[in-house]
């Protein structure tokens, strides 16, 4: 039961990460909009430590979201194997 809840929460968080990625691609979007700020507040605690470990590729391309998605996928699989 708890493992199932954790899996659902991880899947929901992956959707939040996806929203963050999509928002980052929209030019002229107000970064101070409450929805954008909420996405940043929810995702920065995960993405910032990843950025500190893995710098942007070529100094421009941030792959922290990709690494976070991969980590969520691995955690979900591990938790699924425990259930």
MARLUM-724917 format. One record per atom (N, C-alpha, C): residue number from 1; residue in three letters; atom name; x, y, z. Coordinates in Angstrom, 3 decimals. Example, Ala and Ser with C-alpha at 12.3 -4.5 7.8 and 13.67 -1.06 7.14 Angstrom:
residues 2
+-----+------+------+----------+----------+----------+
! pos ! code ! site !        X !        Y !        Z !
+-----+------+------+----------+----------+----------+
!   1 !  ALA !    N !   13.190 !   -5.690 !    7.800 !
!   1 !  ALA !   CA !   12.300 !   -4.500 !    7.800 !
!   1 !  ALA !    C !   13.200 !   -3.300 !    7.800 !
!   2 !  SER !    N !   12.850 !   -2.250 !    7.080 !
!   2 !  SER !   CA !   13.670 !   -1.060 !    7.140 !
!   2 !  SER !    C !   12.900 !    0.030 !    7.870 !
+-----+------+------+----------+----------+----------+
//
This chain:
residues 83
+-----+------+------+----------+----------+----------+
! pos ! code ! site !        X !        Y !        Z !
+-----+------+------+----------+----------+----------+
!   1 !  UNK !    N !    0.819 !   -1.194 !    0.000 !
!   1 !  UNK !   CA !    0.000 !    0.000 !    0.000 !
!   1 !  UNK !    C !    0.863 !    1.259 !    0.000 !
!   2 !  UNK !    N !    1.847 !    1.337 !    0.900 !
!   2 !  UNK !   CA !    2.719 !    2.509 !    0.959 !
!   2 !  UNK !    C !    3.580 !    2.586 !   -0.296 !
!   3 !  UNK !    N !    4.044 !    1.443 !   -0.760 !
!   3 !  UNK !   CA !    4.871 !    1.420 !   -1.973 !
!   3 !  UNK !    C !    4.050 !    1.899 !   -3.162 !
!   4 !  UNK !    N !    2.807 !    1.471 !   -3.246 !
!   4 !  UNK !   CA !    1.934 !    1.931 !   -4.328 !
!   4 !  UNK !    C !    1.727 !    3.433 !   -4.287 !
!   5 !  UNK !    N !    1.577 !    3.981 !   -3.097 !
!   5 !  UNK !   CA !    1.418 !    5.427 !   -2.939 !
!   5 !  UNK !    C !    2.683 !    6.156 !   -3.376 !
!   6 !  UNK !    N !    3.841 !    5.631 !   -3.003 !
!   6 !  UNK !   CA !    5.107 !    6.241 !   -3.419 !
!   6 !  UNK !    C !    5.265 !    6.224 !   -4.937 !
!   7 !  UNK !    N !    4.859 !    5.131 !   -5.559 !
!   7 !  UNK !   CA !    4.942 !    5.033 !   -7.015 !
!   7 !  UNK !    C !    4.045 !    6.087 !   -7.662 !
!   8 !  UNK !    N !    2.833 !    6.242 !   -7.146 !
!   8 !  UNK !   CA !    1.914 !    7.252 !   -7.687 !
!   8 !  UNK !    C !    2.486 !    8.652 !   -7.497 !
!   9 !  UNK !    N !    3.055 !    8.926 !   -6.328 !
!   9 !  UNK !   CA !    3.639 !   10.249 !   -6.077 !
!   9 !  UNK !    C !    4.818 !   10.523 !   -7.014 !
!  10 !  UNK !    N !    5.635 !    9.517 !   -7.252 !
!  10 !  UNK !   CA !    6.747 !    9.688 !   -8.193 !
!  10 !  UNK !    C !    6.242 !    9.956 !   -9.607 !
!  11 !  UNK !    N !    5.196 !    9.261 !  -10.003 !
!  11 !  UNK !   CA !    4.628 !    9.494 !  -11.330 !
!  11 !  UNK !    C !    4.036 !   10.896 !  -11.428 !
!  12 !  UNK !    N !    3.353 !   11.336 !  -10.390 !
!  12 !  UNK !   CA !    2.811 !   12.700 !  -10.385 !
!  12 !  UNK !    C !    3.937 !   13.731 !  -10.458 !
!  13 !  UNK !    N !    5.009 !   13.488 !   -9.723 !
!  13 !  UNK !   CA !    6.137 !   14.418 !   -9.755 !
!  13 !  UNK !    C !    6.775 !   14.463 !  -11.141 !
!  14 !  UNK !    N !    6.776 !   13.349 !  -11.838 !
!  14 !  UNK !   CA !    7.331 !   13.362 !  -13.198 !
!  14 !  UNK !    C !    6.491 !   14.256 !  -14.105 !
!  15 !  UNK !    N !    5.171 !   14.309 !  -13.868 !
!  15 !  UNK !   CA !    4.330 !   15.231 !  -14.640 !
!  15 !  UNK !    C !    4.638 !   16.678 !  -14.293 !
!  16 !  UNK !    N !    4.940 !   16.950 !  -13.047 !
!  16 !  UNK !   CA !    5.324 !   18.306 !  -12.642 !
!  16 !  UNK !    C !    6.634 !   18.685 !  -13.321 !
!  17 !  UNK !    N !    7.580 !   17.751 !  -13.360 !
!  17 !  UNK !   CA !    8.844 !   18.007 !  -14.065 !
!  17 !  UNK !    C !    8.605 !   18.264 !  -15.554 !
!  18 !  UNK !    N !    7.723 !   17.479 !  -16.148 !
!  18 !  UNK !   CA !    7.410 !   17.678 !  -17.557 !
!  18 !  UNK !    C !    6.817 !   19.063 !  -17.781 !
!  19 !  UNK !    N !    5.926 !   19.484 !  -16.903 !
!  19 !  UNK !   CA !    5.344 !   20.825 !  -17.022 !
!  19 !  UNK !    C !    6.442 !   21.881 !  -16.921 !
!  20 !  UNK !    N !    7.382 !   21.678 !  -16.025 !
!  20 !  UNK !   CA !    8.496 !   22.628 !  -15.867 !
!  20 !  UNK !    C !    9.315 !   22.717 !  -17.152 !
!  21 !  UNK !    N !    9.591 !   21.569 !  -17.753 !
!  21 !  UNK !   CA !   10.355 !   21.556 !  -18.998 !
!  21 !  UNK !    C !    9.588 !   22.284 !  -20.100 !
!  22 !  UNK !    N !    8.312 !   21.984 !  -20.234 !
!  22 !  UNK !   CA !    7.505 !   22.624 !  -21.278 !
!  22 !  UNK !    C !    7.414 !   24.129 !  -21.068 !
!  23 !  UNK !    N !    7.261 !   24.555 !  -19.829 !
!  23 !  UNK !   CA !    7.191 !   25.992 !  -19.531 !
!  23 !  UNK !    C !    8.501 !   26.681 !  -19.895 !
!  24 !  UNK !    N !    9.606 !   25.991 !  -19.693 !
!  24 !  UNK !   CA !   10.905 !   26.604 !  -19.998 !
!  24 !  UNK !    C !   11.092 !   26.828 !  -21.492 !
!  25 !  UNK !    N !   10.321 !   26.149 !  -22.323 !
!  25 !  UNK !   CA !   10.442 !   26.311 !  -23.772 !
!  25 !  UNK !    C !    9.576 !   27.442 !  -24.317 !
!  26 !  UNK !    N !    8.704 !   27.993 !  -23.490 !
!  26 !  UNK !   CA !    7.787 !   29.040 !  -23.961 !
!  26 !  UNK !    C !    8.458 !   30.397 !  -23.818 !
!  27 !  UNK !    N !    8.738 !   31.039 !  -24.961 !
!  27 !  UNK !   CA !    9.361 !   32.364 !  -24.886 !
!  27 !  UNK !    C !    8.336 !   33.398 !  -24.396 !
!  28 !  UNK !    N !    8.828 !   34.441 !  -23.807 !
!  28 !  UNK !   CA !    8.012 !   35.563 !  -23.341 !
!  28 !  UNK !    C !    7.026 !   35.180 !  -22.248 !
!  29 !  UNK !    N !    7.232 !   34.055 !  -21.600 !
!  29 !  UNK !   CA !    6.363 !   33.664 !  -20.491 !
!  29 !  UNK !    C !    6.839 !   34.391 !  -19.239 !
!  30 !  UNK !    N !    5.905 !   34.953 !  -18.516 !
!  30 !  UNK !   CA !    6.229 !   35.704 !  -17.308 !
!  30 !  UNK !    C !    6.762 !   34.759 !  -16.228 !
!  31 !  UNK !    N !    8.040 !   34.866 !  -15.878 !
!  31 !  UNK !   CA !    8.598 !   33.964 !  -14.868 !
!  31 !  UNK !    C !    8.046 !   34.224 !  -13.469 !
!  32 !  UNK !    N !    7.345 !   35.340 !  -13.304 !
!  32 !  UNK !   CA !    6.786 !   35.681 !  -11.995 !
!  32 !  UNK !    C !    5.322 !   35.294 !  -11.871 !
!  33 !  UNK !    N !    4.783 !   34.652 !  -12.895 !
!  33 !  UNK !   CA !    3.399 !   34.171 !  -12.828 !
!  33 !  UNK !    C !    3.320 !   33.121 !  -11.716 !
!  34 !  UNK !    N !    2.260 !   33.138 !  -10.914 !
!  34 !  UNK !   CA !    2.163 !   32.200 !   -9.786 !
!  34 !  UNK !    C !    2.280 !   30.719 !  -10.182 !
!  35 !  UNK !    N !    1.743 !   30.342 !  -11.315 !
!  35 !  UNK !   CA !    1.839 !   28.945 !  -11.747 !
!  35 !  UNK !    C !    3.285 !   28.576 !  -12.072 !
!  36 !  UNK !    N !    3.979 !   29.473 !  -12.734 !
!  36 !  UNK !   CA !    5.383 !   29.232 !  -13.073 !
!  36 !  UNK !    C !    6.217 !   29.174 !  -11.795 !
!  37 !  UNK !    N !    5.958 !   30.082 !  -10.885 !
!  37 !  UNK !   CA !    6.679 !   30.082 !   -9.606 !
!  37 !  UNK !    C !    6.432 !   28.791 !   -8.828 !
!  38 !  UNK !    N !    5.193 !   28.289 !   -8.866 !
!  38 !  UNK !   CA !    4.873 !   27.034 !   -8.171 !
!  38 !  UNK !    C !    5.664 !   25.874 !   -8.776 !
!  39 !  UNK !    N !    5.748 !   25.825 !  -10.108 !
!  39 !  UNK !   CA !    6.525 !   24.767 !  -10.761 !
!  39 !  UNK !    C !    7.993 !   24.833 !  -10.342 !
!  40 !  UNK !    N !    8.524 !   26.045 !  -10.304 !
!  40 !  UNK !   CA !    9.923 !   26.194 !   -9.917 !
!  40 !  UNK !    C !   10.136 !   25.791 !   -8.462 !
!  41 !  UNK !    N !    9.234 !   26.179 !   -7.577 !
!  41 !  UNK !   CA !    9.377 !   25.821 !   -6.158 !
!  41 !  UNK !    C !    9.276 !   24.313 !   -5.944 !
!  42 !  UNK !    N !    8.473 !   23.654 !   -6.748 !
!  42 !  UNK !   CA !    8.321 !   22.202 !   -6.608 !
!  42 !  UNK !    C !    9.490 !   21.418 !   -7.197 !
!  43 !  UNK !    N !   10.126 !   21.964 !   -8.220 !
!  43 !  UNK !   CA !   11.154 !   21.197 !   -8.924 !
!  43 !  UNK !    C !   12.593 !   21.578 !   -8.563 !
!  44 !  UNK !    N !   12.814 !   22.788 !   -8.132 !
!  44 !  UNK !   CA !   14.184 !   23.210 !   -7.827 !
!  44 !  UNK !    C !   14.866 !   22.368 !   -6.749 !
!  45 !  UNK !    N !   14.157 !   21.921 !   -5.696 !
!  45 !  UNK !   CA !   14.852 !   21.097 !   -4.695 !
!  45 !  UNK !    C !   15.431 !   19.799 !   -5.270 !
!  46 !  UNK !    N !   14.904 !   19.333 !   -6.383 !
!  46 !  UNK !   CA !   15.427 !   18.126 !   -7.027 !
!  46 !  UNK !    C !   16.446 !   18.494 !   -8.100 !
!  47 !  UNK !    N !   16.141 !   19.497 !   -8.898 !
!  47 !  UNK !   CA !   16.995 !   19.835 !  -10.034 !
!  47 !  UNK !    C !   18.291 !   20.538 !   -9.636 !
!  48 !  UNK !    N !   18.247 !   21.370 !   -8.624 !
!  48 !  UNK !   CA !   19.442 !   22.124 !   -8.241 !
!  48 !  UNK !    C !   20.608 !   21.226 !   -7.814 !
!  49 !  UNK !    N !   20.384 !   20.222 !   -6.959 !
!  49 !  UNK !   CA !   21.519 !   19.345 !   -6.622 !
!  49 !  UNK !    C !   22.061 !   18.583 !   -7.832 !
!  50 !  UNK !    N !   21.183 !   18.234 !   -8.759 !
!  50 !  UNK !   CA !   21.644 !   17.543 !   -9.975 !
!  50 !  UNK !    C !   22.518 !   18.484 !  -10.793 !
!  51 !  UNK !    N !   22.108 !   19.745 !  -10.906 !
!  51 !  UNK !   CA !   22.903 !   20.729 !  -11.653 !
!  51 !  UNK !    C !   24.274 !   20.937 !  -11.027 !
!  52 !  UNK !    N !   24.345 !   20.827 !   -9.714 !
!  52 !  UNK !   CA !   25.641 !   20.994 !   -9.050 !
!  52 !  UNK !    C !   26.577 !   19.833 !   -9.351 !
!  53 !  UNK !    N !   26.003 !   18.650 !   -9.586 !
!  53 !  UNK !   CA !   26.807 !   17.471 !   -9.916 !
!  53 !  UNK !    C !   27.145 !   17.393 !  -11.401 !
!  54 !  UNK !    N !   26.184 !   17.769 !  -12.237 !
!  54 !  UNK !   CA !   26.356 !   17.654 !  -13.689 !
!  54 !  UNK !    C !   26.152 !   19.043 !  -14.310 !
!  55 !  UNK !    N !   27.228 !   19.675 !  -14.735 !
!  55 !  UNK !   CA !   27.075 !   21.007 !  -15.325 !
!  55 !  UNK !    C !   26.377 !   20.927 !  -16.684 !
!  56 !  UNK !    N !   25.824 !   22.049 !  -17.151 !
!  56 !  UNK !   CA !   25.165 !   22.055 !  -18.467 !
!  56 !  UNK !    C !   26.123 !   21.635 !  -19.578 !
!  57 !  UNK !    N !   25.604 !   20.898 !  -20.544 !
!  57 !  UNK !   CA !   26.425 !   20.468 !  -21.686 !
!  57 !  UNK !    C !   26.736 !   21.671 !  -22.559 !
!  58 !  UNK !    N !   27.979 !   21.842 !  -22.868 !
!  58 !  UNK !   CA !   28.374 !   22.963 !  -23.701 !
!  58 !  UNK !    C !   28.102 !   24.302 !  -23.032 !
!  59 !  UNK !    N !   27.852 !   24.273 !  -21.731 !
!  59 !  UNK !   CA !   27.556 !   25.499 !  -21.011 !
!  59 !  UNK !    C !   26.169 !   26.041 !  -21.263 !
!  60 !  UNK !    N !   25.360 !   25.311 !  -22.065 !
!  60 !  UNK !   CA !   24.047 !   25.833 !  -22.456 !
!  60 !  UNK !    C !   22.911 !   24.859 !  -22.168 !
!  61 !  UNK !    N !   23.092 !   23.593 !  -22.485 !
!  61 !  UNK !   CA !   22.005 !   22.617 !  -22.410 !
!  61 !  UNK !    C !   21.956 !   21.995 !  -21.013 !
!  62 !  UNK !    N !   20.842 !   22.229 !  -20.323 !
!  62 !  UNK !   CA !   20.639 !   21.720 !  -18.969 !
!  62 !  UNK !    C !   19.977 !   20.340 !  -19.054 !
!  63 !  UNK !    N !   20.700 !   19.318 !  -18.616 !
!  63 !  UNK !   CA !   20.161 !   17.956 !  -18.690 !
!  63 !  UNK !    C !   19.668 !   17.459 !  -17.332 !
!  64 !  UNK !    N !   19.563 !   18.366 !  -16.366 !
!  64 !  UNK !   CA !   19.141 !   17.948 !  -15.024 !
!  64 !  UNK !    C !   17.747 !   17.327 !  -15.041 !
!  65 !  UNK !    N !   16.862 !   17.826 !  -15.885 !
!  65 !  UNK !   CA !   15.507 !   17.260 !  -15.967 !
!  65 !  UNK !    C !   15.544 !   15.831 !  -16.505 !
!  66 !  UNK !    N !   16.392 !   15.592 !  -17.476 !
!  66 !  UNK !   CA !   16.524 !   14.245 !  -18.041 !
!  66 !  UNK !    C !   17.028 !   13.280 !  -16.975 !
!  67 !  UNK !    N !   18.010 !   13.718 !  -16.211 !
!  67 !  UNK !   CA !   18.555 !   12.874 !  -15.147 !
!  67 !  UNK !    C !   17.490 !   12.618 !  -14.079 !
!  68 !  UNK !    N !   16.707 !   13.649 !  -13.747 !
!  68 !  UNK !   CA !   15.640 !   13.487 !  -12.756 !
!  68 !  UNK !    C !   14.589 !   12.499 !  -13.260 !
!  69 !  UNK !    N !   14.206 !   12.605 !  -14.545 !
!  69 !  UNK !   CA !   13.243 !   11.656 !  -15.110 !
!  69 !  UNK !    C !   13.779 !   10.235 !  -15.036 !
!  70 !  UNK !    N !   15.045 !   10.063 !  -15.366 !
!  70 !  UNK !   CA !   15.664 !    8.740 !  -15.317 !
!  70 !  UNK !    C !   15.666 !    8.205 !  -13.886 !
!  71 !  UNK !    N !   16.020 !    9.054 !  -12.917 !
!  71 !  UNK !   CA !   16.049 !    8.631 !  -11.518 !
!  71 !  UNK !    C !   14.648 !    8.235 !  -11.040 !
!  72 !  UNK !    N !   13.642 !    8.993 !  -11.450 !
!  72 !  UNK !   CA !   12.260 !    8.653 !  -11.076 !
!  72 !  UNK !    C !   11.866 !    7.314 !  -11.681 !
!  73 !  UNK !    N !   12.261 !    7.102 !  -12.919 !
!  73 !  UNK !   CA !   11.946 !    5.842 !  -13.589 !
!  73 !  UNK !    C !   12.607 !    4.669 !  -12.865 !
!  74 !  UNK !    N !   13.866 !    4.829 !  -12.487 !
!  74 !  UNK !   CA !   14.592 !    3.763 !  -11.781 !
!  74 !  UNK !    C !   13.950 !    3.511 !  -10.410 !
!  75 !  UNK !    N !   13.644 !    4.583 !   -9.680 !
!  75 !  UNK !   CA !   13.006 !    4.420 !   -8.375 !
!  75 !  UNK !    C !   11.654 !    3.744 !   -8.485 !
!  76 !  UNK !    N !   10.892 !    4.116 !   -9.495 !
!  76 !  UNK !   CA !    9.574 !    3.502 !   -9.705 !
!  76 !  UNK !    C !    9.726 !    2.008 !   -9.982 !
!  77 !  UNK !    N !   10.702 !    1.651 !  -10.799 !
!  77 !  UNK !   CA !   10.936 !    0.232 !  -11.101 !
!  77 !  UNK !    C !   11.383 !   -0.540 !   -9.855 !
!  78 !  UNK !    N !   12.267 !    0.074 !   -9.079 !
!  78 !  UNK !   CA !   12.724 !   -0.578 !   -7.859 !
!  78 !  UNK !    C !   11.577 !   -0.778 !   -6.866 !
!  79 !  UNK !    N !   10.773 !    0.252 !   -6.697 !
!  79 !  UNK !   CA !    9.641 !    0.139 !   -5.788 !
!  79 !  UNK !    C !    8.618 !   -0.879 !   -6.311 !
!  80 !  UNK !    N !    8.437 !   -0.898 !   -7.619 !
!  80 !  UNK !   CA !    7.516 !   -1.867 !   -8.211 !
!  80 !  UNK !    C !    7.979 !   -3.295 !   -7.998 !
!  81 !  UNK !    N !    9.279 !   -3.496 !   -7.998 !
!  81 !  UNK !   CA !    9.793 !   -4.849 !   -7.785 !
!  81 !  UNK !    C !    9.671 !   -5.272 !   -6.320 !
!  82 !  UNK !    N !    9.569 !   -4.299 !   -5.419 !
!  82 !  UNK !   CA !    9.380 !   -4.616 !   -4.004 !
!  82 !  UNK !    C !    7.926 !   -4.932 !   -3.660 !
!  83 !  UNK !    N !    7.028 !   -4.411 !   -4.485 !
!  83 !  UNK !   CA !    5.599 !   -4.591 !   -4.196 !
!  83 !  UNK !    C !    5.123 !   -5.995 !   -4.511 !
+-----+------+------+----------+----------+----------+
//
